[in-house]
């Protein structure tokens, strides 16, 4: 893959950067738009004309977005882990001979409660 130098513009400033292909170029364009948008938002909210201050505040906003997204991802991974445990427990319950051992855990117990309520 051949490196390519492209010109981007963020908050009125032009920069030349090296990309490795068309996908990278599209991705960099997406990133450029995001950073530019954040800098414009900060400039309006802060009423500042100091480009350095605007860049730092935009970076803080972007970092905040990142950490909030990471926190949500961690929470989703935790929920997914619990669901995987429930599926394993349910599979064990389904494959267990009811006359021998019974799997432990809240899900099989809940299934038994529901099943016994249906048999009444």
N, CA, C and O atoms as a printed pandas DataFrame, in Angstrom:
     atom_number atom_name residue_name chain_id  residue_number  x_coord  y_coord  z_coord
0              1         N          UNK        A               1    0.844   -1.175    0.000
1              2        CA          UNK        A               1    0.000    0.000    0.000
2              3         C          UNK        A               1    0.895    1.245    0.000
3              4         O          UNK        A               1    1.863    1.324    0.756
4              5         N          UNK        A               2    0.569    2.182   -0.828
5              6        CA          UNK        A               2    1.387    3.386   -0.982
6              7         C          UNK        A               2    0.878    4.477   -0.052
7              8         O          UNK        A               2   -0.322    4.734    0.037
8              9         N          UNK        A               3    1.822    5.114    0.639
9             10        CA          UNK        A               3    1.458    6.254    1.468
10            11         C          UNK        A               3    1.080    7.420    0.570
11            12         O          UNK        A               3    1.621    7.594   -0.522
12            13         N          UNK        A               4    0.144    8.205    1.057
13            14        CA          UNK        A               4   -0.334    9.359    0.312
14            15         C          UNK        A               4   -0.406   10.538    1.273
15            16         O          UNK        A               4   -0.831   10.380    2.418
16            17         N          UNK        A               5    0.000   11.702    0.825
17            18        CA          UNK        A               5   -0.079   12.899    1.638
18            19         C          UNK        A               5   -1.345   13.649    1.239
19            20         O          UNK        A               5   -1.564   13.960    0.068
20            21         N          UNK        A               6   -2.177   13.932    2.250
21            22        CA          UNK        A               6   -3.398   14.691    1.986
22            23         C          UNK        A               6   -3.387   15.958    2.829
23            24         O          UNK        A               6   -2.688   16.050    3.838
24            25         N          UNK        A               7   -4.168   16.919    2.398
25            26        CA          UNK        A               7   -4.283   18.159    3.151
26            27         C          UNK        A               7   -5.640   18.177    3.832
27            28         O          UNK        A               7   -6.674   17.945    3.207
28            29         N          UNK        A               8   -5.610   18.457    5.126
29            30        CA          UNK        A               8   -6.846   18.578    5.892
30            31         C          UNK        A               8   -6.925   20.001    6.429
31            32         O          UNK        A               8   -5.932   20.726    6.484
32            33         N          UNK        A               9   -8.136   20.376    6.821
33            34        CA          UNK        A               9   -8.315   21.690    7.419
34            35         C          UNK        A               9   -9.151   21.546    8.678
35            36         O          UNK        A               9  -10.244   20.980    8.668
36            37         N          UNK        A              10   -8.602   22.075    9.761
37            38        CA          UNK        A              10   -9.297   22.069   11.046
38            39         C          UNK        A              10   -9.270   23.498   11.575
39            40         O          UNK        A              10   -8.209   24.086   11.788
40            41         N          UNK        A              11  -10.442   24.025   11.774
41            42        CA          UNK        A              11  -10.621   25.362   12.327
42            43         C          UNK        A              11   -9.797   26.412   11.573
43            44         O          UNK        A              11   -9.135   27.269   12.159
44            45         N          UNK        A              12   -9.873   26.298   10.256
45            46        CA          UNK        A              12   -9.212   27.279    9.388
46            47         C          UNK        A              12   -7.729   27.063    9.181
47            48         O          UNK        A              12   -7.106   27.803    8.419
48            49         N          UNK        A              13   -7.150   26.081    9.828
49            50        CA          UNK        A              13   -5.725   25.792    9.682
50            51         C          UNK        A              13   -5.549   24.555    8.813
51            52         O          UNK        A              13   -6.233   23.548    8.999
52            53         N          UNK        A              14   -4.631   24.642    7.868
53            54        CA          UNK        A              14   -4.385   23.507    6.973
54            55         C          UNK        A              14   -3.177   22.714    7.451
55            56         O          UNK        A              14   -2.177   23.270    7.904
56            57         N          UNK        A              15   -3.306   21.403    7.336
57            58        CA          UNK        A              15   -2.252   20.491    7.755
58            59         C          UNK        A              15   -2.090   19.419    6.683
59            60         O          UNK        A              15   -3.064   18.998    6.058
60            61         N          UNK        A              16   -0.870   18.990    6.481
61            62        CA          UNK        A              16   -0.609   17.877    5.565
62            63         C          UNK        A              16   -0.283   16.662    6.421
63            64         O          UNK        A              16    0.557   16.712    7.318
64            65         N          UNK        A              17   -0.973   15.572    6.116
65            66        CA          UNK        A              17   -0.718   14.331    6.851
66            67         C          UNK        A              17   -0.621   13.174    5.874
67            68         O          UNK        A              17   -1.139   13.223    4.758
68            69         N          UNK        A              18    0.047   12.152    6.321
69            70        CA          UNK        A              18    0.260   10.958    5.495
70            71         C          UNK        A              18   -0.785    9.902    5.851
71            72         O          UNK        A              18   -1.016    9.614    7.025
72            73         N          UNK        A              19   -1.415    9.328    4.819
73            74        CA          UNK        A              19   -2.375    8.242    5.011
74            75         C          UNK        A              19   -1.920    7.052    4.184
75            76         O          UNK        A              19   -1.116    7.194    3.262
76            77         N          UNK        A              20   -2.444    5.866    4.522
77            78        CA          UNK        A              20   -1.983    4.651    3.864
78            79         C          UNK        A              20   -2.898    4.145    2.763
79            80         O          UNK        A              20   -2.530    3.210    2.051
80            81         N          UNK        A              21   -4.055    4.719    2.602
81            82        CA          UNK        A              21   -4.950    4.250    1.546
82            83         C          UNK        A              21   -6.248    5.017    1.557
83            84         O          UNK        A              21   -6.434    5.948    2.341
84            85         N          UNK        A              22   -7.143    4.617    0.678
85            86        CA          UNK        A              22   -8.410    5.328    0.544
86            87         C          UNK        A              22   -9.259    5.220    1.807
87            88         O          UNK        A              22   -9.912    6.185    2.205
88            89         N          UNK        A              23   -9.249    4.035    2.444
89            90        CA          UNK        A              23  -10.012    3.887    3.689
90            91         C          UNK        A              23   -9.472    4.809    4.764
91            92         O          UNK        A              23  -10.244    5.451    5.476
92            93         N          UNK        A              24   -8.152    4.883    4.890
93            94        CA          UNK        A              24   -7.548    5.799    5.854
94            95         C          UNK        A              24   -7.924    7.238    5.535
95            96         O          UNK        A              24   -8.185    8.031    6.440
96            97         N          UNK        A              25   -7.951    7.572    4.269
97            98        CA          UNK        A              25   -8.294    8.934    3.862
98            99         C          UNK        A              25   -9.732    9.271    4.269
99           100         O          UNK        A              25  -10.001   10.368    4.758
100          101         N          UNK        A              26  -10.644    8.333    4.070
101          102        CA          UNK        A              26  -12.039    8.552    4.478
102          103         C          UNK        A              26  -12.141    8.662    5.997
103          104         O          UNK        A              26  -12.877    9.503    6.514
104          105         N          UNK        A              27  -11.416    7.827    6.698
105          106        CA          UNK        A              27  -11.432    7.847    8.160
106          107         C          UNK        A              27  -10.862    9.172    8.678
107          108         O          UNK        A              27  -11.434    9.788    9.578
108          109         N          UNK        A              28   -9.745    9.602    8.111
109          110        CA          UNK        A              28   -9.128   10.871    8.509
110          111         C          UNK        A              28  -10.084   12.026    8.221
111          112         O          UNK        A              28  -10.166   12.975    9.000
112          113         N          UNK        A              29  -10.793   11.947    7.125
113          114        CA          UNK        A              29  -11.773   12.982    6.792
114          115         C          UNK        A              29  -12.870   13.036    7.844
115          116         O          UNK        A              29  -13.310   14.114    8.243
116          117         N          UNK        A              30  -13.304   11.873    8.286
117          118        CA          UNK        A              30  -14.327   11.789    9.334
118          119         C          UNK        A              30  -13.795   12.382   10.644
119          120         O          UNK        A              30  -14.488   13.158   11.302
120          121         N          UNK        A              31  -12.573   12.018   11.017
121          122        CA          UNK        A              31  -11.956   12.558   12.235
122          123         C          UNK        A              31  -11.789   14.068   12.139
123          124         O          UNK        A              31  -12.070   14.798   13.090
124          125         N          UNK        A              32  -11.329   14.524   10.984
125          126        CA          UNK        A              32  -11.128   15.956   10.759
126          127         C          UNK        A              32  -12.426   16.720   10.959
127          128         O          UNK        A              32  -12.449   17.753   11.629
128          129         N          UNK        A              33  -13.498   16.214   10.382
129          130        CA          UNK        A              33  -14.801   16.866   10.524
130          131         C          UNK        A              33  -15.232   16.934   11.983
131          132         O          UNK        A              33  -15.760   17.949   12.436
132          133         N          UNK        A              34  -15.005   15.844   12.715
133          134        CA          UNK        A              34  -15.398   15.793   14.124
134          135         C          UNK        A              34  -14.620   16.824   14.945
135          136         O          UNK        A              34  -15.208   17.574   15.724
136          137         N          UNK        A              35  -13.313   16.859   14.770
137          138        CA          UNK        A              35  -12.479   17.800   15.521
138          139         C          UNK        A              35  -12.836   19.238   15.145
139          140         O          UNK        A              35  -12.946   20.099   16.018
140          141         N          UNK        A              36  -13.013   19.495   13.868
141          142        CA          UNK        A              36  -13.377   20.834   13.406
142          143         C          UNK        A              36  -14.710   21.272   14.023
143          144         O          UNK        A              36  -14.845   22.403   14.491
144          145         N          UNK        A              37  -15.674   20.379   14.016
145          146        CA          UNK        A              37  -16.991   20.678   14.590
146          147         C          UNK        A              37  -16.856   20.992   16.086
147          148         O          UNK        A              37  -17.447   21.955   16.575
148          149         N          UNK        A              38  -16.086   20.187   16.801
149          150        CA          UNK        A              38  -15.902   20.411   18.240
150          151         C          UNK        A              38  -15.234   21.759   18.499
151          152         O          UNK        A              38  -15.614   22.471   19.428
152          153         N          UNK        A              39  -14.257   22.108   17.695
153          154        CA          UNK        A              39  -13.580   23.384   17.893
154          155         C          UNK        A              39  -14.529   24.552   17.642
155          156         O          UNK        A              39  -14.496   25.544   18.371
156          157         N          UNK        A              40  -15.366   24.445   16.625
157          158        CA          UNK        A              40  -16.343   25.497   16.358
158          159         C          UNK        A              40  -17.360   25.594   17.501
159          160         O          UNK        A              40  -17.726   26.696   17.908
160          161         N          UNK        A              41  -17.814   24.461   18.015
161          162        CA          UNK        A              41  -18.752   24.470   19.145
162          163         C          UNK        A              41  -18.138   25.146   20.367
163          164         O          UNK        A              41  -18.783   25.963   21.024
164          165         N          UNK        A              42  -16.897   24.803   20.663
165          166        CA          UNK        A              42  -16.209   25.386   21.817
166          167         C          UNK        A              42  -16.030   26.888   21.614
167          168         O          UNK        A              42  -16.232   27.668   22.545
168          169         N          UNK        A              43  -15.657   27.292   20.421
169          170        CA          UNK        A              43  -15.440   28.717   20.142
170          171         C          UNK        A              43  -16.712   29.515   20.387
171          172         O          UNK        A              43  -16.671   30.610   20.947
172          173         N          UNK        A              44  -17.854   28.953   19.958
173          174        CA          UNK        A              44  -19.129   29.640   20.153
174          175         C          UNK        A              44  -19.479   29.702   21.635
175          176         O          UNK        A              44  -19.856   30.758   22.144
176          177         N          UNK        A              45  -19.357   28.577   22.320
177          178        CA          UNK        A              45  -19.731   28.523   23.739
178          179         C          UNK        A              45  -18.802   29.365   24.619
179          180         O          UNK        A              45  -19.256   30.038   25.544
180          181         N          UNK        A              46  -17.516   29.321   24.329
181          182        CA          UNK        A              46  -16.552   30.023   25.182
182          183         C          UNK        A              46  -16.369   31.486   24.769
183          184         O          UNK        A              46  -15.831   32.290   25.531
184          185         N          UNK        A              47  -16.815   31.820   23.574
185          186        CA          UNK        A              47  -16.644   33.174   23.026
186          187         C          UNK        A              47  -15.169   33.585   23.002
187          188         O          UNK        A              47  -14.829   34.762   23.117
188          189         N          UNK        A              48  -14.320   32.592   22.851
189          190        CA          UNK        A              48  -12.879   32.844   22.823
190          191         C          UNK        A              48  -12.390   32.893   21.380
191          192         O          UNK        A              48  -12.953   32.244   20.498
192          193         N          UNK        A              49  -11.355   33.656   21.158
193          194        CA          UNK        A              49  -10.706   33.680   19.849
194          195         C          UNK        A              49   -9.310   33.061   19.925
195          196         O          UNK        A              49   -8.615   32.955   18.914
196          197         N          UNK        A              50   -8.911   32.660   21.112
197          198        CA          UNK        A              50   -7.602   32.050   21.320
198          199         C          UNK        A              50   -7.642   30.610   20.806
199          200         O          UNK        A              50   -8.246   29.732   21.422
200          201         N          UNK        A              51   -6.992   30.390   19.673
201          202        CA          UNK        A              51   -7.048   29.077   19.028
202          203         C          UNK        A              51   -6.496   27.970   19.934
203          204         O          UNK        A              51   -7.033   26.862   19.956
204          205         N          UNK        A              52   -5.437   28.264   20.672
205          206        CA          UNK        A              52   -4.867   27.259   21.562
206          207         C          UNK        A              52   -5.881   26.857   22.633
207          208         O          UNK        A              52   -6.058   25.670   22.904
208          209         N          UNK        A              53   -6.535   27.824   23.231
209          210        CA          UNK        A              53   -7.544   27.546   24.258
210          211         C          UNK        A              53   -8.698   26.746   23.653
211          212         O          UNK        A              53   -9.181   25.795   24.269
212          213         N          UNK        A              54   -9.135   27.116   22.478
213          214        CA          UNK        A              54  -10.229   26.407   21.803
214          215         C          UNK        A              54   -9.821   24.966   21.533
215          216         O          UNK        A              54  -10.617   24.048   21.730
216          217         N          UNK        A              55   -8.588   24.763   21.083
217          218        CA          UNK        A              55   -8.102   23.404   20.794
218          219         C          UNK        A              55   -8.053   22.557   22.058
219          220         O          UNK        A              55   -8.439   21.389   22.036
220          221         N          UNK        A              56   -7.580   23.138   23.160
221          222        CA          UNK        A              56   -7.479   22.392   24.418
222          223         C          UNK        A              56   -8.875   22.041   24.930
223          224         O          UNK        A              56   -9.113   20.912   25.360
224          225         N          UNK        A              57   -9.800   23.007   24.887
225          226        CA          UNK        A              57  -11.162   22.732   25.353
226          227         C          UNK        A              57  -11.857   21.700   24.459
227          228         O          UNK        A              57  -12.605   20.855   24.950
228          229         N          UNK        A              58  -11.611   21.772   23.162
229          230        CA          UNK        A              58  -12.179   20.765   22.248
230          231         C          UNK        A              58  -11.598   19.390   22.558
231          232         O          UNK        A              58  -12.320   18.393   22.542
232          233         N          UNK        A              59  -10.299   19.333   22.839
233          234        CA          UNK        A              59   -9.662   18.060   23.187
234          235         C          UNK        A              59  -10.271   17.485   24.469
235          236         O          UNK        A              59  -10.485   16.277   24.572
236          237         N          UNK        A              60  -10.548   18.351   25.439
237          238        CA          UNK        A              60  -11.192   17.888   26.677
238          239         C          UNK        A              60  -12.593   17.343   26.392
239          240         O          UNK        A              60  -12.985   16.320   26.952
240          241         N          UNK        A              61  -13.342   18.017   25.532
241          242        CA          UNK        A              61  -14.676   17.529   25.171
242          243         C          UNK        A              61  -14.602   16.173   24.477
243          244         O          UNK        A              61  -15.399   15.278   24.758
244          245         N          UNK        A              62  -13.651   16.031   23.577
245          246        CA          UNK        A              62  -13.489   14.763   22.853
246          247         C          UNK        A              62  -13.042   13.656   23.815
247          248         O          UNK        A              62  -13.503   12.519   23.712
248          249         N          UNK        A              63  -12.146   13.989   24.747
249          250        CA          UNK        A              63  -11.715   13.008   25.749
250          251         C          UNK        A              63  -12.893   12.591   26.624
251          252         O          UNK        A              63  -13.027   11.416   26.965
252          253         N          UNK        A              64  -13.743   13.544   26.986
253          254        CA          UNK        A              64  -14.931   13.234   27.775
254          255         C          UNK        A              64  -15.841   12.272   27.015
255          256         O          UNK        A              64  -16.329   11.297   27.587
256          257         N          UNK        A              65  -16.069   12.540   25.735
257          258        CA          UNK        A              65  -16.885   11.635   24.908
258          259         C          UNK        A              65  -16.283   10.232   24.912
259          260         O          UNK        A              65  -16.994    9.238   25.057
260          261         N          UNK        A              66  -14.974   10.170   24.752
261          262        CA          UNK        A              66  -14.287    8.885   24.715
262          263         C          UNK        A              66  -14.485    8.112   26.023
263          264         O          UNK        A              66  -14.850    6.937   26.007
264          265         N          UNK        A              67  -14.244    8.779   27.147
265          266        CA          UNK        A              67  -14.345    8.089   28.433
266          267         C          UNK        A              67  -15.780    7.691   28.757
267          268         O          UNK        A              67  -16.006    6.635   29.348
268          269         N          UNK        A              68  -16.751    8.517   28.380
269          270        CA          UNK        A              68  -18.155    8.140   28.575
270          271         C          UNK        A              68  -18.507    6.922   27.715
271          272         O          UNK        A              68  -19.209    6.018   28.167
272          273         N          UNK        A              69  -18.014    6.908   26.481
273          274        CA          UNK        A              69  -18.251    5.758   25.601
274          275         C          UNK        A              69  -17.586    4.506   26.157
275          276         O          UNK        A              69  -18.160    3.419   26.112
276          277         N          UNK        A              70  -16.375    4.662   26.681
277          278        CA          UNK        A              70  -15.660    3.527   27.269
278          279         C          UNK        A              70  -16.418    2.980   28.478
279          280         O          UNK        A              70  -16.498    1.767   28.670
280          281         N          UNK        A              71  -16.974    3.882   29.291
281          282        CA          UNK        A              71  -17.746    3.464   30.458
282          283         C          UNK        A              71  -18.993    2.692   30.026
283          284         O          UNK        A              71  -19.326    1.667   30.621
284          285         N          UNK        A              72  -19.679    3.180   28.997
285          286        CA          UNK        A              72  -20.861    2.472   28.481
286          287         C          UNK        A              72  -20.473    1.107   27.931
287          288         O          UNK        A              72  -21.180    0.121   28.139
288          289         N          UNK        A              73  -19.348    1.055   27.230
289          290        CA          UNK        A              73  -18.876   -0.217   26.688
290          291         C          UNK        A              73  -18.567   -1.206   27.811
291          292         O          UNK        A              73  -18.901   -2.386   27.712
292          293         N          UNK        A              74  -17.933   -0.724   28.873
293          294        CA          UNK        A              74  -17.637   -1.590   30.023
294          295         C          UNK        A              74  -18.925   -2.114   30.646
295          296         O          UNK        A              74  -19.011   -3.287   31.009
296          297         N          UNK        A              75  -19.932   -1.241   30.771
297          298        CA          UNK        A              75  -21.217   -1.651   31.341
298          299         C          UNK        A              75  -21.891   -2.687   30.444
299          300         O          UNK        A              75  -22.444   -3.669   30.939
300          301         N          UNK        A              76  -21.850   -2.475   29.136
301          302        CA          UNK        A              76  -22.444   -3.440   28.204
302          303         C          UNK        A              76  -21.714   -4.778   28.256
303          304         O          UNK        A              76  -22.342   -5.834   28.188
304          305         N          UNK        A              77  -20.388   -4.733   28.376
305          306        CA          UNK        A              77  -19.619   -5.974   28.489
306          307         C          UNK        A              77  -19.967   -6.724   29.768
307          308         O          UNK        A              77  -19.996   -7.954   29.784
308          309         N          UNK        A              78  -20.230   -5.985   30.833
309          310        CA          UNK        A              78  -20.634   -6.621   32.091
310          311         C          UNK        A              78  -22.000   -7.294   31.937
311          312         O          UNK        A              78  -22.195   -8.427   32.376
312          313         N          UNK        A              79  -22.936   -6.589   31.313
313          314        CA          UNK        A              79  -24.264   -7.165   31.073
314          315         C          UNK        A              79  -24.138   -8.391   30.182
315          316         O          UNK        A              79  -24.779   -9.412   30.429
316          317         N          UNK        A              80  -23.318   -8.291   29.156
317          318        CA          UNK        A              80  -23.105   -9.423   28.253
318          319         C          UNK        A              80  -22.522  -10.612   29.002
319          320         O          UNK        A              80  -22.915  -11.753   28.758
320          321         N          UNK        A              81  -21.594  -10.356   29.904
321          322        CA          UNK        A              81  -21.014  -11.436   30.710
322          323         C          UNK        A              81  -22.070  -12.135   31.548
323          324         O          UNK        A              81  -22.075  -13.362   31.652
324          325         N          UNK        A              82  -22.978  -11.344   32.155
325          326        CA          UNK        A              82  -24.064  -11.949   32.946
326          327         C          UNK        A              82  -24.992  -12.768   32.044
327          328         O          UNK        A              82  -25.443  -13.847   32.427
328          329         N          UNK        A              83  -25.269  -12.253   30.861
329          330        CA          UNK        A              83  -26.140  -12.985   29.937
330          331         C          UNK        A              83  -25.480  -14.296   29.500
331          332         O          UNK        A              83  -26.147  -15.325   29.392
332          333         N          UNK        A              84  -24.177  -14.253   29.252
333          334        CA          UNK        A              84  -23.466  -15.475   28.865
334          335         C          UNK        A              84  -23.514  -16.497   29.999
335          336         O          UNK        A              84  -23.682  -17.693   29.760
336          337         N          UNK        A              85  -23.366  -16.017   31.233
337          338        CA          UNK        A              85  -23.470  -16.920   32.391
338          339         C          UNK        A              85  -24.864  -17.528   32.465
339          340         O          UNK        A              85  -25.010  -18.718   32.740
340          341         N          UNK        A              86  -25.892  -16.713   32.218
341          342        CA          UNK        A              86  -27.269  -17.210   32.244
342          343         C          UNK        A              86  -27.502  -18.255   31.157
343          344         O          UNK        A              86  -28.171  -19.263   31.387
344          345         N          UNK        A              87  -26.940  -18.006   29.963
345          346        CA          UNK        A              87  -27.100  -18.962   28.870
346          347         C          UNK        A              87  -26.419  -20.278   29.227
347          348         O          UNK        A              87  -26.987  -21.347   29.000
348          349         N          UNK        A              88  -25.212  -20.215   29.782
349          350        CA          UNK        A              88  -24.508  -21.436   30.183
350          351         C          UNK        A              88  -25.302  -22.189   31.255
351          352         O          UNK        A              88  -25.405  -23.415   31.221
352          353         N          UNK        A              89  -25.849  -21.447   32.186
353          354        CA          UNK        A              89  -26.638  -22.056   33.250
354          355         C          UNK        A              89  -27.892  -22.704   32.673
355          356         O          UNK        A              89  -28.271  -23.804   33.074
356          357         N          UNK        A              90  -28.523  -22.025   31.743
357          358        CA          UNK        A              90  -29.722  -22.562   31.106
358          359         C          UNK        A              90  -29.396  -23.806   30.285
359          360         O          UNK        A              90  -30.141  -24.786   30.314
360          361         N          UNK        A              91  -28.286  -23.766   29.557
361          362        CA          UNK        A              91  -27.878  -24.941   28.782
362          363         C          UNK        A              91  -27.603  -26.119   29.709
363          364         O          UNK        A              91  -27.984  -27.250   29.406
364          365         N          UNK        A              92  -26.950  -25.865   30.825
365          366        CA          UNK        A              92  -26.672  -26.935   31.791
366          367         C          UNK        A              92  -27.979  -27.489   32.352
367          368         O          UNK        A              92  -28.116  -28.697   32.542
368          369         N          UNK        A              93  -28.925  -26.614   32.612
369          370        CA          UNK        A              93  -30.222  -27.034   33.144
370          371         C          UNK        A              93  -30.964  -27.900   32.126
371          372         O          UNK        A              93  -31.557  -28.919   32.480
372          373         N          UNK        A              94  -30.925  -27.490   30.876
373          374        CA          UNK        A              94  -31.625  -28.228   29.818
374          375         C          UNK        A              94  -31.019  -29.623   29.652
375          376         O          UNK        A              94  -31.739  -30.589   29.398
376          377         N          UNK        A              95  -29.710  -29.726   29.795
377          378        CA          UNK        A              95  -29.030  -31.001   29.560
378          379         C          UNK        A              95  -28.854  -31.837   30.830
379          380         O          UNK        A              95  -28.191  -32.873   30.792
380          381         N          UNK        A              96  -29.420  -31.418   31.922
381          382        CA          UNK        A              96  -29.292  -32.154   33.171
382          383         C          UNK        A              96  -30.457  -33.124   33.321
383          384         O          UNK        A              96  -31.611  -32.784   33.057
384          385         N          UNK        A              97  -30.130  -34.326   33.746
385          386        CA          UNK        A              97  -31.166  -35.310   34.050
386          387         C          UNK        A              97  -31.844  -34.876   35.336
387          388         O          UNK        A              97  -31.194  -34.768   36.375
388          389         N          UNK        A              98  -33.134  -34.629   35.277
389          390        CA          UNK        A              98  -33.859  -34.111   36.436
390          391         C          UNK        A              98  -33.851  -35.098   37.611
391          392         O          UNK        A              98  -34.086  -34.690   38.749
392          393         N          UNK        A              99  -33.590  -36.354   37.365
393          394        CA          UNK        A              99  -33.590  -37.344   38.437
394          395         C          UNK        A              99  -32.232  -37.431   39.137
395          396         O          UNK        A              99  -32.108  -38.090   40.170
396          397         N          UNK        A             100  -31.223  -36.772   38.583
397          398        CA          UNK        A             100  -29.895  -36.817   39.214
398          399         C          UNK        A             100  -29.557  -35.427   39.759
399          400         O          UNK        A             100  -30.278  -34.891   40.601
400          401         N          UNK        A             101  -28.494  -34.869   39.289
401          402        CA          UNK        A             101  -28.039  -33.575   39.816
402          403         C          UNK        A             101  -28.809  -32.427   39.177
403          404         O          UNK        A             101  -29.309  -32.525   38.056
404          405         N          UNK        A             102  -28.882  -31.357   39.918
405          406        CA          UNK        A             102  -29.516  -30.143   39.407
406          407         C          UNK        A             102  -28.467  -29.037   39.371
407          408         O          UNK        A             102  -27.678  -28.894   40.305
408          409         N          UNK        A             103  -28.460  -28.262   38.302
409          410        CA          UNK        A             103  -27.498  -27.157   38.245
410          411         C          UNK        A             103  -27.871  -26.085   39.262
411          412         O          UNK        A             103  -29.031  -25.928   39.641
412          413         N          UNK        A             104  -26.861  -25.367   39.681
413          414        CA          UNK        A             104  -27.082  -24.315   40.662
414          415         C          UNK        A             104  -27.145  -22.968   39.962
415          416         O          UNK        A             104  -26.733  -22.825   38.811
416          417         N          UNK        A             105  -27.662  -22.000   40.670
417          418        CA          UNK        A             105  -27.714  -20.644   40.146
418          419         C          UNK        A             105  -29.128  -20.135   40.092
419          420         O          UNK        A             105  -30.080  -20.909   40.189
420          421         N          UNK        A             106  -29.271  -18.830   39.936
421          422        CA          UNK        A             106  -30.599  -18.217   39.982
422          423         C          UNK        A             106  -31.480  -18.563   38.779
423          424         O          UNK        A             106  -32.696  -18.676   38.931
424          425         N          UNK        A             107  -30.907  -18.731   37.608
425          426        CA          UNK        A             107  -31.722  -18.984   36.423
426          427         C          UNK        A             107  -32.406  -20.347   36.466
427          428         O          UNK        A             107  -33.612  -20.409   36.226
428          429         N          UNK        A             108  -31.704  -21.446   36.758
429          430        CA          UNK        A             108  -32.399  -22.737   36.831
430          431         C          UNK        A             108  -33.471  -22.757   37.919
431          432         O          UNK        A             108  -34.533  -23.351   37.734
432          433         N          UNK        A             109  -33.198  -22.112   39.048
433          434        CA          UNK        A             109  -34.194  -22.061   40.119
434          435         C          UNK        A             109  -35.434  -21.320   39.651
435          436         O          UNK        A             109  -36.556  -21.734   39.944
436          437         N          UNK        A             110  -35.239  -20.232   38.929
437          438        CA          UNK        A             110  -36.366  -19.451   38.427
438          439         C          UNK        A             110  -37.151  -20.276   37.410
439          440         O          UNK        A             110  -38.381  -20.239   37.406
440          441         N          UNK        A             111  -36.467  -21.010   36.561
441          442        CA          UNK        A             111  -37.138  -21.845   35.564
442          443         C          UNK        A             111  -37.955  -22.927   36.263
443          444         O          UNK        A             111  -39.084  -23.213   35.864
444          445         N          UNK        A             112  -37.387  -23.526   37.304
445          446        CA          UNK        A             112  -38.126  -24.543   38.055
446          447         C          UNK        A             112  -39.377  -23.948   38.691
447          448         O          UNK        A             112  -40.439  -24.571   38.678
448          449         N          UNK        A             113  -39.254  -22.745   39.247
449          450        CA          UNK        A             113  -40.414  -22.089   39.860
450          451         C          UNK        A             113  -41.506  -21.857   38.818
451          452         O          UNK        A             113  -42.684  -22.110   39.069
452          453         N          UNK        A             114  -41.102  -21.378   37.657
453          454        CA          UNK        A             114  -42.077  -21.135   36.589
454          455         C          UNK        A             114  -42.711  -22.441   36.148
455          456         O          UNK        A             114  -43.926  -22.525   35.971
456          457         N          UNK        A             115  -41.871  -23.470   35.972
457          458        CA          UNK        A             115  -42.393  -24.780   35.554
458          459         C          UNK        A             115  -43.340  -25.384   36.559
459          460         O          UNK        A             115  -44.368  -25.944   36.178
460          461         N          UNK        A             116  -43.019  -25.284   37.834
461          462        CA          UNK        A             116  -43.907  -25.854   38.843
462          463         C          UNK        A             116  -45.201  -25.057   38.930
463          464         O          UNK        A             116  -46.245  -25.619   39.261
464          465         N          UNK        A             117  -45.154  -23.766   38.643
465          466        CA          UNK        A             117  -46.372  -22.956   38.626
466          467         C          UNK        A             117  -47.262  -23.310   37.457
467          468         O          UNK        A             117  -48.482  -23.174   37.550
468          469         N          UNK        A             118  -46.691  -23.754   36.373
469          470        CA          UNK        A             118  -47.473  -24.161   35.196
470          471         C          UNK        A             118  -48.143  -25.508   35.413
471          472         O          UNK        A             118  -49.201  -25.770   34.841
472          473         N          UNK        A             119  -47.541  -26.367   36.232
473          474        CA          UNK        A             119  -48.063  -27.707   36.445
474          475         C          UNK        A             119  -49.235  -27.726   37.424
475          476         O          UNK        A             119  -49.860  -28.773   37.594
476          477         N          UNK        A             120  -49.549  -26.625   38.062
477          478        CA          UNK        A             120  -50.623  -26.587   39.069
478          479         C          UNK        A             120  -51.979  -26.466   38.422
479          480         O          UNK        A             120  -52.993  -26.420   39.118
